[in-house]
């Protein structure tokens, strides 16, 4: 996991709240997660505080702050629209956010009771999200792009998998990479849609979180989640609910699932959760 570029602590969160949002400063603060990009703290019963750990993450959090308020109203599942925005200070150099706390557990740890309904819910969510993006929408160098831009990483990742699976995986990759590229307008993308960014509460999909990689481009990037959480039959339910996926886009989505699975498998030695997501997606792609 990348090292933090600043010193982060519960004490820092308390000082920032006291200076900028004093009406929230008396609420209990507890570290919930210390991820690749952000320190996430529980703030009382209703909120979370998200503080970037490094400069790259600060830019991503700014995208959340800018665009989620515009997108949220049209989405059929809750998303963490910031309720407060924090400013940089002499002690902390970047903007930060207070967002709603959503009840539930991530789908990587608590699968939905009815996966077919869950697949349809995700398909409907992506159908609503994947509208043509604004001209000033973020553009990522690694997400939403043609699969050719991921080829080097995929080939490197394939060199480290079990040789028994390598030929099949390479054949799947080559088929996906040869599919026609996206020729529609760039659409809004979550950009990092996997089972650790989907919440389940009461057995049902309840929210989609962590939009730090929000970007624009090929919808196949997001549709790759179909191989991370669902069986072939359930993927068909997702595709039907999405309602507008041609065969080329679905083939590219499978290629994206393979590319992302290899990233998770290659870079999660210290993160069993993400390694498990990668392993499951890899097996689903090869099945």
Helices and strands as residue ranges (DSSP letters): H 10-20, G 22-24, E 29-34, E 38-43, E 47-52, H 55-71, G 72-74, E 78-79, E 82-86, E 96-100, E 105-106, H 115-129, G 147-150, H 151-158, H 163-177, E 187-189, G 195-197, E 198-201, E 204-208, E 215-217, H 220-223, H 226-229, H 232-242, H 247-266, H 272-286
